[in-house]
C-alpha cells in the first residue's frame, strides 16, 4: 500500500479546525466592531425619532450578539484544544 504525504502543515484535524476558526475570528472581529460603530452612528442620527431609535437598538443588539458569539467561539476553541491535548 502506498503512503500519502500530508499536504497540510497540521498533524491532526483538531489543529486544522483551530486554525480555520482563528482565521474566521480574525475576519469577523472588524465586522463586529464596524457594526457596533454603525449602531452608534444610527443612534446619533436618530435625533429622537422612535422608529430610527428602534432600528439603532436592533443594530446594537445584533452587534453585541455577534461579539458574544465571537468570544464564545474563542472560549470553545480553547476548551476543545485543552481537552484534545490532555489525551
Secondary structure, 3 states (H helix, E strand, C coil): CCCCCCCCCCCCHHHHHHHHHHHHHHHHHHHHHHHHHHHHHHHHHHCCCHHHHHHHHHHHHHHHHHHHHHHHHHHHHHHHHHHHHHC
